[in-house]
Amino acid sequence: MAAQSYIKKNISIAWPLALNALLMQSMLMIDTFLVSPLGEVSLAAMGIASTIVAFIIGIQMALANGTQLVLSRAVGSGNKSSLAKGFWAGMSINFSVAILFLVLLQLFNHPLINALTNDSSLYHEVNQYLSVSQYLVLFNAITQVVISLFNSLGRTKTPFKGYLIEMPLNAVISYFLINGFSGFEGMGLKGAATGSLIAIMVRMAYLLLCIRYSDDIELPFRKHIDGLASSIKNHFIEVFPIAANMTILSIGATVYQLLYSQLNINAYVAITLIMPWLRSGTQFITAWALSSAISISQAIGSNKMDDLVNNVDISIRIAVGISIICAFFFAALSLVIAKIYPDLDPETYIALATIAPLYIFLPIVRGYNTVHGHVLRALGKTAAVFKINFTGQWIISIPLCALIIMSFGGSIFWAFAIQPLEEIVKALPFRHLARKSLKEFNAEKAKKLMYD
């Protein structure tokens, strides 16, 4: 594939992925806005309950990302049987995980809520919200695998349209269910969860209809049921490290926040304010990395790997370019952040200024690692990516951050500096592994990845 064609294809895949991610974050902001009139107790309850559900959904998305690589290789090979088996294997795994978490929530929701809060009024509200929102994991399992199917086909606009349907529907339904209408008193916080559940059901129905009326998608279940067990086993071996990787990174991010909470209040507020911007600003880097992994997986499936090394180099260079643009964006943000958040304490503005060089630099090295991680997963190195992330975060960075804050009483600068340090620590192993894997990758290794 010519360089220009590769770039054009990746951009067409990447931009809906980036907007999807931004819309997902916007949905949480909309829910928060709708619930805020109910008061601090309801807001806190939604925050606790949505964190639990979001953790499960994050694991489902990680599993779906692994499925996406399998399906992309099948698309590249042109083998519709491999595509169908990969789809049903991915669906079986993701839905089974959803049922497992749902059962765990049913059995242990009371001890879990008690562990998170001892406020009786807050407990009631969390329980009300969770009693409905827990069922999101079932519908999300289906939608994530279907989204992976469309992404692997390069049709990322279809899931994007699904989010465009879900967002306003969620906002409108939730508003009326929370506040009531025409004699209906409203359900309060439980109405917000119900609105989200109805909206995701509609999005799922839309995506399934898109499959049903797509002439080029054939997914007969009964035809492939005999070999499904073997496909599920091989599929799980590949996608489990991706889910484990996401889980340890997610827990690691939470541990960072808990450690930062031990700093003075102004330092903690400064970090809390900047983190949503970091998550949003880096979505375009992640989208490019995902699109690169899809294109590379398709090339592996089609056994057209003459330009593989060149295309990986292009992906890395463009990811770094996007990262530099993000860095400029954060530099501009640092100049106007006082206008965005007026009326803060002077010490908070000082804390924000102190970490500005760090959060400006962070996207550059994180973007470099992100694209390497996704490329390596496309090459079948999912377990190796997990080991690098685990070592960099849990063996080196988090203990060092705890030492700086808890033992040395370090400042916000040195505490926050651990995050870019973590990315620097991982950069060399990622680069070395990527160069080594590309050098060794051949038709035989590509064939081993095509287990369906």
C-alpha beads as a LAMMPS data file, in Angstrom:
LAMMPS data file: protein, C-alpha beads

452 atoms
451 bonds

1 atom types
1 bond types

-500.0 500.0 xlo xhi
-500.0 500.0 ylo yhi
-500.0 500.0 zlo zhi

Masses

1 110.0

Atoms # bond

1 1 1 0.000 0.000 0.000
2 1 1 1.445 3.371 -1.023
3 1 1 2.243 5.758 1.812
4 1 1 -0.322 8.335 0.694
5 1 1 -3.041 5.694 0.380
6 1 1 -2.162 4.286 3.825
7 1 1 -2.366 7.715 5.459
8 1 1 -5.642 8.551 3.733
9 1 1 -7.178 5.239 4.782
10 1 1 -6.073 5.663 8.392
11 1 1 -7.447 9.189 8.603
12 1 1 -10.827 8.025 7.282
13 1 1 -10.900 5.363 9.998
14 1 1 -9.454 7.525 12.773
15 1 1 -11.607 10.660 12.857
16 1 1 -14.903 8.907 13.708
17 1 1 -13.051 6.902 16.391
18 1 1 -11.779 10.116 17.982
19 1 1 -15.204 11.764 17.895
20 1 1 -16.756 8.580 19.348
21 1 1 -14.435 8.805 22.339
22 1 1 -15.188 12.495 22.843
23 1 1 -18.932 11.822 22.649
24 1 1 -18.609 9.098 25.294
25 1 1 -16.979 11.580 27.672
26 1 1 -19.600 14.182 26.787
27 1 1 -22.381 11.786 27.764
28 1 1 -21.034 11.607 31.315
29 1 1 -20.874 15.415 31.442
30 1 1 -24.501 15.633 30.267
31 1 1 -25.640 13.130 32.922
32 1 1 -23.801 15.144 35.574
33 1 1 -25.486 18.345 34.371
34 1 1 -28.950 16.727 34.482
35 1 1 -28.435 15.237 37.950
36 1 1 -26.846 18.343 39.513
37 1 1 -30.236 19.965 40.445
38 1 1 -30.921 16.937 42.671
39 1 1 -28.118 17.995 44.998
40 1 1 -24.710 16.868 46.215
41 1 1 -25.892 13.509 47.567
42 1 1 -27.275 12.441 44.177
43 1 1 -24.170 13.696 42.388
44 1 1 -21.887 11.804 44.749
45 1 1 -24.026 8.662 44.430
46 1 1 -23.928 8.814 40.642
47 1 1 -20.165 9.321 40.783
48 1 1 -19.686 6.194 42.905
49 1 1 -22.101 3.980 40.959
50 1 1 -20.938 5.144 37.518
51 1 1 -17.324 4.472 38.517
52 1 1 -18.206 0.843 39.233
53 1 1 -20.065 0.427 35.939
54 1 1 -17.419 2.361 33.981
55 1 1 -14.722 -0.012 35.274
56 1 1 -16.641 -3.013 33.890
57 1 1 -17.391 -1.238 30.608
58 1 1 -13.688 -0.394 30.276
59 1 1 -12.817 -4.099 30.475
60 1 1 -15.482 -4.876 27.869
61 1 1 -14.036 -2.239 25.553
62 1 1 -10.559 -3.693 25.993
63 1 1 -11.845 -7.156 25.078
64 1 1 -13.605 -5.643 22.073
65 1 1 -10.359 -3.956 20.974
66 1 1 -8.732 -7.384 20.931
67 1 1 -11.645 -8.754 18.916
68 1 1 -11.197 -5.828 16.533
69 1 1 -7.678 -7.014 15.662
70 1 1 -8.900 -10.570 15.013
71 1 1 -11.743 -9.331 12.820
72 1 1 -9.452 -6.912 10.946
73 1 1 -7.178 -9.801 9.962
74 1 1 -10.230 -11.735 8.791
75 1 1 -11.352 -8.737 6.723
76 1 1 -7.870 -8.516 5.165
77 1 1 -7.931 -12.206 4.275
78 1 1 -11.333 -11.871 2.615
79 1 1 -12.445 -15.042 4.428
80 1 1 -16.054 -14.549 5.484
81 1 1 -15.986 -17.751 7.527
82 1 1 -13.082 -16.401 9.643
83 1 1 -14.951 -13.140 10.112
84 1 1 -18.081 -14.941 11.330
85 1 1 -16.178 -17.231 13.718
86 1 1 -14.163 -14.315 15.082
87 1 1 -17.330 -12.296 15.622
88 1 1 -19.177 -15.035 17.501
89 1 1 -16.089 -15.914 19.538
90 1 1 -15.690 -12.273 20.542
91 1 1 -19.402 -11.988 21.321
92 1 1 -19.327 -15.167 23.439
93 1 1 -16.368 -13.922 25.488
94 1 1 -17.635 -10.383 25.991
95 1 1 -21.182 -11.417 26.853
96 1 1 -19.950 -14.114 29.248
97 1 1 -17.812 -11.507 31.030
98 1 1 -20.871 -9.224 31.202
99 1 1 -22.966 -11.976 32.810
100 1 1 -20.155 -12.743 35.269
101 1 1 -19.918 -9.114 36.395
102 1 1 -23.700 -8.786 36.555
103 1 1 -23.915 -11.837 38.834
104 1 1 -21.115 -10.444 41.019
105 1 1 -22.925 -7.115 41.274
106 1 1 -26.157 -8.893 42.212
107 1 1 -24.400 -10.917 44.921
108 1 1 -22.001 -8.337 46.322
109 1 1 -23.542 -4.941 45.581
110 1 1 -24.375 -4.255 49.244
111 1 1 -20.885 -5.063 50.627
112 1 1 -19.339 -3.130 47.724
113 1 1 -21.427 -0.006 48.382
114 1 1 -20.774 -0.276 52.127
115 1 1 -17.049 -0.396 51.401
116 1 1 -17.320 2.807 49.363
117 1 1 -19.553 4.829 51.696
118 1 1 -20.932 4.657 55.243
119 1 1 -23.476 7.433 54.629
120 1 1 -26.959 5.864 54.757
121 1 1 -28.575 8.432 52.429
122 1 1 -25.734 8.054 49.954
123 1 1 -25.979 4.257 50.203
124 1 1 -29.662 4.363 49.223
125 1 1 -29.010 6.588 46.203
126 1 1 -26.054 4.489 44.984
127 1 1 -28.145 1.340 45.316
128 1 1 -31.027 2.926 43.371
129 1 1 -28.756 4.013 40.511
130 1 1 -26.829 0.728 40.422
131 1 1 -30.017 -1.361 40.452
132 1 1 -30.675 -0.109 36.911
133 1 1 -27.260 0.867 35.531
134 1 1 -25.789 -2.602 36.188
135 1 1 -27.775 -3.914 33.216
136 1 1 -25.859 -1.562 30.927
137 1 1 -23.043 -4.132 30.882
138 1 1 -25.225 -6.660 29.021
139 1 1 -26.158 -4.308 26.197
140 1 1 -22.707 -2.758 26.109
141 1 1 -21.153 -6.206 25.577
142 1 1 -23.176 -6.637 22.392
143 1 1 -22.680 -3.093 21.100
144 1 1 -18.903 -3.153 21.665
145 1 1 -18.418 -6.329 19.626
146 1 1 -20.662 -4.996 16.849
147 1 1 -18.675 -1.737 16.890
148 1 1 -15.481 -3.793 16.572
149 1 1 -16.956 -5.505 13.530
150 1 1 -17.700 -2.223 11.771
151 1 1 -14.331 -0.751 12.769
152 1 1 -12.521 -3.800 11.377
153 1 1 -14.367 -3.279 8.100
154 1 1 -13.186 0.354 8.080
155 1 1 -16.770 1.546 8.498
156 1 1 -16.165 3.609 11.641
157 1 1 -18.832 6.137 10.661
158 1 1 -21.570 3.603 11.461
159 1 1 -20.777 3.421 15.210
160 1 1 -20.298 7.199 15.177
161 1 1 -23.854 7.617 13.893
162 1 1 -24.988 5.291 16.677
163 1 1 -23.482 7.642 19.272
164 1 1 -25.168 10.594 17.550
165 1 1 -28.489 8.803 18.037
166 1 1 -27.784 7.769 21.619
167 1 1 -26.550 11.109 22.997
168 1 1 -29.628 13.328 22.444
169 1 1 -31.964 10.413 23.193
170 1 1 -30.208 9.800 26.497
171 1 1 -30.363 13.490 27.414
172 1 1 -34.076 13.921 26.589
173 1 1 -35.324 10.656 28.141
174 1 1 -33.170 11.108 31.251
175 1 1 -34.418 14.677 31.726
176 1 1 -38.074 13.643 31.758
177 1 1 -37.485 10.500 33.835
178 1 1 -35.492 12.474 36.420
179 1 1 -37.848 15.449 36.719
180 1 1 -41.176 13.974 35.623
181 1 1 -43.823 15.211 33.176
182 1 1 -47.636 15.375 32.827
183 1 1 -48.430 14.082 36.285
184 1 1 -45.494 11.680 36.427
185 1 1 -43.454 12.710 39.473
186 1 1 -40.114 11.550 38.140
187 1 1 -37.670 8.921 39.349
188 1 1 -34.840 11.165 40.480
189 1 1 -31.393 9.630 40.167
190 1 1 -32.836 6.297 39.095
191 1 1 -34.329 8.091 36.094
192 1 1 -30.842 9.035 34.879
193 1 1 -29.779 5.381 34.933
194 1 1 -33.003 4.320 33.189
195 1 1 -32.523 6.932 30.467
196 1 1 -28.986 5.673 29.811
197 1 1 -30.231 2.085 29.663
198 1 1 -32.987 2.907 27.155
199 1 1 -30.582 4.936 25.013
200 1 1 -27.982 2.159 24.782
201 1 1 -30.730 -0.328 23.891
202 1 1 -31.749 1.927 20.996
203 1 1 -28.114 2.223 19.858
204 1 1 -27.735 -1.550 20.015
205 1 1 -30.886 -2.007 17.933
206 1 1 -29.560 0.490 15.367
207 1 1 -26.222 -1.316 15.059
208 1 1 -27.873 -4.739 14.744
209 1 1 -30.155 -3.380 12.025
210 1 1 -27.079 -2.066 10.206
211 1 1 -25.689 -5.615 10.218
212 1 1 -29.042 -7.056 9.159
213 1 1 -29.315 -4.794 6.126
214 1 1 -25.638 -4.879 5.080
215 1 1 -25.292 -6.989 1.946
216 1 1 -21.584 -7.683 2.549
217 1 1 -21.869 -8.950 6.150
218 1 1 -22.715 -12.624 6.651
219 1 1 -22.541 -14.001 10.184
220 1 1 -24.318 -17.387 10.245
221 1 1 -24.074 -18.797 13.769
222 1 1 -25.219 -22.387 13.250
223 1 1 -22.806 -22.936 10.361
224 1 1 -19.784 -22.321 12.611
225 1 1 -21.019 -23.739 15.921
226 1 1 -18.900 -26.906 15.659
227 1 1 -15.562 -25.075 15.622
228 1 1 -16.667 -22.254 17.933
229 1 1 -15.145 -23.694 21.128
230 1 1 -11.654 -23.822 19.580
231 1 1 -12.092 -20.328 18.156
232 1 1 -13.166 -18.975 21.562
233 1 1 -10.103 -20.529 23.215
234 1 1 -7.637 -19.023 20.712
235 1 1 -9.516 -15.726 20.724
236 1 1 -9.400 -15.516 24.519
237 1 1 -5.654 -16.244 24.625
238 1 1 -5.086 -13.208 22.403
239 1 1 -7.556 -10.747 23.930
240 1 1 -7.100 -11.559 27.634
241 1 1 -3.744 -9.708 27.912
242 1 1 -5.387 -6.646 26.325
243 1 1 -8.156 -6.683 28.949
244 1 1 -5.596 -7.292 31.709
245 1 1 -3.510 -4.417 30.343
246 1 1 -6.483 -2.043 30.429
247 1 1 -7.418 -3.202 33.935
248 1 1 -3.985 -2.602 35.445
249 1 1 -3.678 0.796 33.734
250 1 1 -7.143 1.794 34.958
251 1 1 -6.404 0.679 38.517
252 1 1 -3.022 2.400 38.260
253 1 1 -4.696 5.681 37.296
254 1 1 -6.944 5.346 40.351
255 1 1 -3.927 4.680 42.596
256 1 1 -2.229 7.798 41.197
257 1 1 -5.316 9.831 42.117
258 1 1 -5.364 8.360 45.628
259 1 1 -1.694 9.242 46.067
260 1 1 -2.253 12.770 44.744
261 1 1 -5.057 13.175 47.290
262 1 1 -2.366 13.054 49.970
263 1 1 -0.905 16.318 48.633
264 1 1 -2.279 19.624 49.886
265 1 1 -5.782 20.509 48.727
266 1 1 -4.648 23.072 46.141
267 1 1 -2.253 20.622 44.504
268 1 1 -4.935 17.923 44.376
269 1 1 -7.504 20.303 42.879
270 1 1 -4.985 21.397 40.215
271 1 1 -4.379 17.789 39.138
272 1 1 -8.117 17.013 39.249
273 1 1 -8.848 19.971 36.961
274 1 1 -6.207 19.086 34.382
275 1 1 -6.853 15.323 34.076
276 1 1 -10.113 15.562 32.028
277 1 1 -8.304 17.841 29.559
278 1 1 -5.488 15.312 29.234
279 1 1 -7.946 12.476 28.592
280 1 1 -9.867 14.471 25.979
281 1 1 -6.820 15.936 24.241
282 1 1 -5.132 12.589 23.724
283 1 1 -8.181 10.920 22.117
284 1 1 -6.972 11.864 18.642
285 1 1 -3.634 10.132 19.272
286 1 1 -5.422 6.998 20.471
287 1 1 -7.760 7.059 17.462
288 1 1 -4.799 7.255 15.065
289 1 1 -3.095 4.361 16.882
290 1 1 -6.278 2.262 16.675
291 1 1 -6.723 2.990 12.974
292 1 1 -3.083 2.017 12.381
293 1 1 -3.642 -1.293 14.183
294 1 1 -6.738 -1.971 12.045
295 1 1 -4.882 -1.251 8.785
296 1 1 -1.861 -3.335 9.805
297 1 1 -4.095 -6.232 10.896
298 1 1 -5.904 -6.105 7.552
299 1 1 -2.533 -6.188 5.746
300 1 1 -1.459 -9.205 7.819
301 1 1 -4.726 -10.960 6.995
302 1 1 -4.282 -10.316 3.281
303 1 1 -0.600 -11.389 3.484
304 1 1 0.396 -8.095 1.823
305 1 1 3.259 -7.141 4.089
306 1 1 5.828 -5.650 1.706
307 1 1 5.145 -2.146 3.057
308 1 1 4.626 -3.258 6.670
309 1 1 7.779 -1.674 8.125
310 1 1 7.306 1.526 6.129
311 1 1 3.660 1.825 7.182
312 1 1 4.550 1.313 10.842
313 1 1 7.181 4.066 10.552
314 1 1 4.571 6.359 8.992
315 1 1 2.135 5.597 11.825
316 1 1 4.760 6.423 14.437
317 1 1 5.819 9.672 12.764
318 1 1 2.231 10.887 12.383
319 1 1 1.397 9.870 15.983
320 1 1 4.338 11.938 17.199
321 1 1 3.158 14.823 14.993
322 1 1 -0.356 14.665 16.470
323 1 1 1.210 14.474 19.939
324 1 1 3.220 17.642 19.306
325 1 1 0.044 19.417 18.177
326 1 1 -1.606 18.261 21.435
327 1 1 1.365 19.639 23.357
328 1 1 0.859 23.042 21.707
329 1 1 -2.838 22.844 22.623
330 1 1 -1.954 22.193 26.268
331 1 1 0.581 25.014 26.178
332 1 1 -2.193 27.352 25.010
333 1 1 -4.481 25.904 27.694
334 1 1 -1.918 26.746 30.376
335 1 1 -2.095 30.410 29.338
336 1 1 -5.884 30.693 29.616
337 1 1 -6.711 28.172 32.330
338 1 1 -7.238 30.942 34.876
339 1 1 -10.010 32.341 32.650
340 1 1 -11.595 28.906 32.228
341 1 1 -11.557 28.330 35.989
342 1 1 -11.936 31.746 37.640
343 1 1 -12.234 32.333 41.387
344 1 1 -9.815 29.594 42.438
345 1 1 -7.375 30.079 45.297
346 1 1 -4.069 31.722 44.278
347 1 1 -2.248 28.595 45.506
348 1 1 -4.219 26.479 43.027
349 1 1 -3.130 28.692 40.124
350 1 1 0.465 28.349 41.337
351 1 1 0.072 24.558 41.412
352 1 1 -1.351 24.557 37.862
353 1 1 1.561 26.671 36.646
354 1 1 4.027 24.366 38.400
355 1 1 2.849 21.237 36.553
356 1 1 2.250 23.010 33.196
357 1 1 5.628 21.923 31.668
358 1 1 4.841 18.343 32.665
359 1 1 1.324 18.103 31.220
360 1 1 2.526 19.886 28.067
361 1 1 5.294 17.319 27.558
362 1 1 3.271 14.251 28.632
363 1 1 1.219 13.784 25.399
364 1 1 4.373 13.595 23.260
365 1 1 5.916 10.590 24.963
366 1 1 2.510 9.018 25.731
367 1 1 1.505 9.267 22.069
368 1 1 4.767 7.582 21.050
369 1 1 4.045 4.676 23.405
370 1 1 0.369 4.456 22.461
371 1 1 1.028 3.880 18.780
372 1 1 3.781 1.366 19.549
373 1 1 1.456 -0.529 21.880
374 1 1 -1.331 -0.809 19.298
375 1 1 1.068 -1.773 16.496
376 1 1 2.604 -4.487 18.675
377 1 1 -0.859 -5.861 19.500
378 1 1 -1.589 -6.012 15.775
379 1 1 1.598 -8.084 15.411
380 1 1 0.341 -10.496 18.074
381 1 1 2.512 -9.193 20.938
382 1 1 -0.358 -8.575 23.367
383 1 1 1.322 -10.316 26.315
384 1 1 4.592 -8.413 25.784
385 1 1 2.738 -5.068 25.767
386 1 1 1.092 -6.035 29.054
387 1 1 4.478 -6.845 30.630
388 1 1 5.980 -3.492 29.581
389 1 1 3.010 -1.518 30.903
390 1 1 2.867 -3.496 34.144
391 1 1 6.592 -3.111 34.796
392 1 1 6.661 0.587 33.917
393 1 1 3.622 1.467 36.019
394 1 1 3.435 -0.963 38.941
395 1 1 7.066 -1.988 39.463
396 1 1 8.703 1.403 38.896
397 1 1 6.411 4.428 38.729
398 1 1 3.669 3.913 41.332
399 1 1 6.094 2.815 44.097
400 1 1 8.301 5.798 43.253
401 1 1 5.320 8.172 43.366
402 1 1 4.273 6.734 46.747
403 1 1 7.828 7.163 48.035
404 1 1 7.989 10.807 46.908
405 1 1 4.610 11.723 48.441
406 1 1 4.377 9.517 51.532
407 1 1 8.031 9.353 52.635
408 1 1 9.749 12.457 51.292
409 1 1 6.778 14.839 51.306
410 1 1 7.624 15.852 47.740
411 1 1 6.005 18.769 45.948
412 1 1 3.313 18.562 43.285
413 1 1 5.958 18.929 40.557
414 1 1 7.893 15.803 41.541
415 1 1 4.721 13.832 42.269
416 1 1 3.145 14.630 38.895
417 1 1 6.519 14.181 37.116
418 1 1 6.203 10.433 37.712
419 1 1 3.563 10.180 34.946
420 1 1 5.826 11.425 32.113
421 1 1 8.667 9.451 33.733
422 1 1 6.560 6.290 33.454
423 1 1 6.110 6.913 29.729
424 1 1 9.848 7.565 29.268
425 1 1 10.658 4.305 31.075
426 1 1 8.345 2.376 28.717
427 1 1 9.428 4.121 25.494
428 1 1 12.734 2.275 24.928
429 1 1 11.317 -1.245 25.544
430 1 1 8.386 -0.456 23.236
431 1 1 10.706 0.746 20.468
432 1 1 13.094 -2.188 20.874
433 1 1 10.271 -4.744 20.843
434 1 1 8.605 -3.112 17.820
435 1 1 11.857 -3.102 15.774
436 1 1 12.602 -6.703 16.775
437 1 1 9.061 -7.895 16.049
438 1 1 8.948 -6.217 12.637
439 1 1 12.335 -7.688 11.707
440 1 1 11.216 -11.192 12.648
441 1 1 7.677 -10.954 11.300
442 1 1 7.050 -13.103 8.234
443 1 1 4.344 -15.056 6.440
444 1 1 4.666 -17.963 8.870
445 1 1 4.036 -15.726 11.899
446 1 1 1.138 -14.070 10.070
447 1 1 -0.353 -17.507 9.411
448 1 1 -0.196 -18.383 13.140
449 1 1 -2.325 -15.335 13.894
450 1 1 -5.001 -16.578 11.477
451 1 1 -6.237 -19.334 13.809
452 1 1 -9.792 -19.162 12.464

Bonds

1 1 1 2
2 1 2 3
3 1 3 4
4 1 4 5
5 1 5 6
6 1 6 7
7 1 7 8
8 1 8 9
9 1 9 10
10 1 10 11
11 1 11 12
12 1 12 13
13 1 13 14
14 1 14 15
15 1 15 16
16 1 16 17
17 1 17 18
18 1 18 19
19 1 19 20
20 1 20 21
21 1 21 22
22 1 22 23
23 1 23 24
24 1 24 25
25 1 25 26
26 1 26 27
27 1 27 28
28 1 28 29
29 1 29 30
30 1 30 31
31 1 31 32
32 1 32 33
33 1 33 34
34 1 34 35
35 1 35 36
36 1 36 37
37 1 37 38
38 1 38 39
39 1 39 40
40 1 40 41
41 1 41 42
42 1 42 43
43 1 43 44
44 1 44 45
45 1 45 46
46 1 46 47
47 1 47 48
48 1 48 49
49 1 49 50
50 1 50 51
51 1 51 52
52 1 52 53
53 1 53 54
54 1 54 55
55 1 55 56
56 1 56 57
57 1 57 58
58 1 58 59
59 1 59 60
60 1 60 61
61 1 61 62
62 1 62 63
63 1 63 64
64 1 64 65
65 1 65 66
66 1 66 67
67 1 67 68
68 1 68 69
69 1 69 70
70 1 70 71
71 1 71 72
72 1 72 73
73 1 73 74
74 1 74 75
75 1 75 76
76 1 76 77
77 1 77 78
78 1 78 79
79 1 79 80
80 1 80 81
81 1 81 82
82 1 82 83
83 1 83 84
84 1 84 85
85 1 85 86
86 1 86 87
87 1 87 88
88 1 88 89
89 1 89 90
90 1 90 91
91 1 91 92
92 1 92 93
93 1 93 94
94 1 94 95
95 1 95 96
96 1 96 97
97 1 97 98
98 1 98 99
99 1 99 100
100 1 100 101
101 1 101 102
102 1 102 103
103 1 103 104
104 1 104 105
105 1 105 106
106 1 106 107
107 1 107 108
108 1 108 109
109 1 109 110
110 1 110 111
111 1 111 112
112 1 112 113
113 1 113 114
114 1 114 115
115 1 115 116
116 1 116 117
117 1 117 118
118 1 118 119
119 1 119 120
120 1 120 121
121 1 121 122
122 1 122 123
123 1 123 124
124 1 124 125
125 1 125 126
126 1 126 127
127 1 127 128
128 1 128 129
129 1 129 130
130 1 130 131
131 1 131 132
132 1 132 133
133 1 133 134
134 1 134 135
135 1 135 136
136 1 136 137
137 1 137 138
138 1 138 139
139 1 139 140
140 1 140 141
141 1 141 142
142 1 142 143
143 1 143 144
144 1 144 145
145 1 145 146
146 1 146 147
147 1 147 148
148 1 148 149
149 1 149 150
150 1 150 151
151 1 151 152
152 1 152 153
153 1 153 154
154 1 154 155
155 1 155 156
156 1 156 157
157 1 157 158
158 1 158 159
159 1 159 160
160 1 160 161
161 1 161 162
162 1 162 163
163 1 163 164
164 1 164 165
165 1 165 166
166 1 166 167
167 1 167 168
168 1 168 169
169 1 169 170
170 1 170 171
171 1 171 172
172 1 172 173
173 1 173 174
174 1 174 175
175 1 175 176
176 1 176 177
177 1 177 178
178 1 178 179
179 1 179 180
180 1 180 181
181 1 181 182
182 1 182 183
183 1 183 184
184 1 184 185
185 1 185 186
186 1 186 187
187 1 187 188
188 1 188 189
189 1 189 190
190 1 190 191
191 1 191 192
192 1 192 193
193 1 193 194
194 1 194 195
195 1 195 196
196 1 196 197
197 1 197 198
198 1 198 199
199 1 199 200
200 1 200 201
201 1 201 202
202 1 202 203
203 1 203 204
204 1 204 205
205 1 205 206
206 1 206 207
207 1 207 208
208 1 208 209
209 1 209 210
210 1 210 211
211 1 211 212
212 1 212 213
213 1 213 214
214 1 214 215
215 1 215 216
216 1 216 217
217 1 217 218
218 1 218 219
219 1 219 220
220 1 220 221
221 1 221 222
222 1 222 223
223 1 223 224
224 1 224 225
225 1 225 226
226 1 226 227
227 1 227 228
228 1 228 229
229 1 229 230
230 1 230 231
231 1 231 232
232 1 232 233
233 1 233 234
234 1 234 235
235 1 235 236
236 1 236 237
237 1 237 238
238 1 238 239
239 1 239 240
240 1 240 241
241 1 241 242
242 1 242 243
243 1 243 244
244 1 244 245
245 1 245 246
246 1 246 247
247 1 247 248
248 1 248 249
249 1 249 250
250 1 250 251
251 1 251 252
252 1 252 253
253 1 253 254
254 1 254 255
255 1 255 256
256 1 256 257
257 1 257 258
258 1 258 259
259 1 259 260
260 1 260 261
261 1 261 262
262 1 262 263
263 1 263 264
264 1 264 265
265 1 265 266
266 1 266 267
267 1 267 268
268 1 268 269
269 1 269 270
270 1 270 271
271 1 271 272
272 1 272 273
273 1 273 274
274 1 274 275
275 1 275 276
276 1 276 277
277 1 277 278
278 1 278 279
279 1 279 280
280 1 280 281
281 1 281 282
282 1 282 283
283 1 283 284
284 1 284 285
285 1 285 286
286 1 286 287
287 1 287 288
288 1 288 289
289 1 289 290
290 1 290 291
291 1 291 292
292 1 292 293
293 1 293 294
294 1 294 295
295 1 295 296
296 1 296 297
297 1 297 298
298 1 298 299
299 1 299 300
300 1 300 301
301 1 301 302
302 1 302 303
303 1 303 304
304 1 304 305
305 1 305 306
306 1 306 307
307 1 307 308
308 1 308 309
309 1 309 310
310 1 310 311
311 1 311 312
312 1 312 313
313 1 313 314
314 1 314 315
315 1 315 316
316 1 316 317
317 1 317 318
318 1 318 319
319 1 319 320
320 1 320 321
321 1 321 322
322 1 322 323
323 1 323 324
324 1 324 325
325 1 325 326
326 1 326 327
327 1 327 328
328 1 328 329
329 1 329 330
330 1 330 331
331 1 331 332
332 1 332 333
333 1 333 334
334 1 334 335
335 1 335 336
336 1 336 337
337 1 337 338
338 1 338 339
339 1 339 340
340 1 340 341
341 1 341 342
342 1 342 343
343 1 343 344
344 1 344 345
345 1 345 346
346 1 346 347
347 1 347 348
348 1 348 349
349 1 349 350
350 1 350 351
351 1 351 352
352 1 352 353
353 1 353 354
354 1 354 355
355 1 355 356
356 1 356 357
357 1 357 358
358 1 358 359
359 1 359 360
360 1 360 361
361 1 361 362
362 1 362 363
363 1 363 364
364 1 364 365
365 1 365 366
366 1 366 367
367 1 367 368
368 1 368 369
369 1 369 370
370 1 370 371
371 1 371 372
372 1 372 373
373 1 373 374
374 1 374 375
375 1 375 376
376 1 376 377
377 1 377 378
378 1 378 379
379 1 379 380
380 1 380 381
381 1 381 382
382 1 382 383
383 1 383 384
384 1 384 385
385 1 385 386
386 1 386 387
387 1 387 388
388 1 388 389
389 1 389 390
390 1 390 391
391 1 391 392
392 1 392 393
393 1 393 394
394 1 394 395
395 1 395 396
396 1 396 397
397 1 397 398
398 1 398 399
399 1 399 400
400 1 400 401
401 1 401 402
402 1 402 403
403 1 403 404
404 1 404 405
405 1 405 406
406 1 406 407
407 1 407 408
408 1 408 409
409 1 409 410
410 1 410 411
411 1 411 412
412 1 412 413
413 1 413 414
414 1 414 415
415 1 415 416
416 1 416 417
417 1 417 418
418 1 418 419
419 1 419 420
420 1 420 421
421 1 421 422
422 1 422 423
423 1 423 424
424 1 424 425
425 1 425 426
426 1 426 427
427 1 427 428
428 1 428 429
429 1 429 430
430 1 430 431
431 1 431 432
432 1 432 433
433 1 433 434
434 1 434 435
435 1 435 436
436 1 436 437
437 1 437 438
438 1 438 439
439 1 439 440
440 1 440 441
441 1 441 442
442 1 442 443
443 1 443 444
444 1 444 445
445 1 445 446
446 1 446 447
447 1 447 448
448 1 448 449
449 1 449 450
450 1 450 451
451 1 451 452
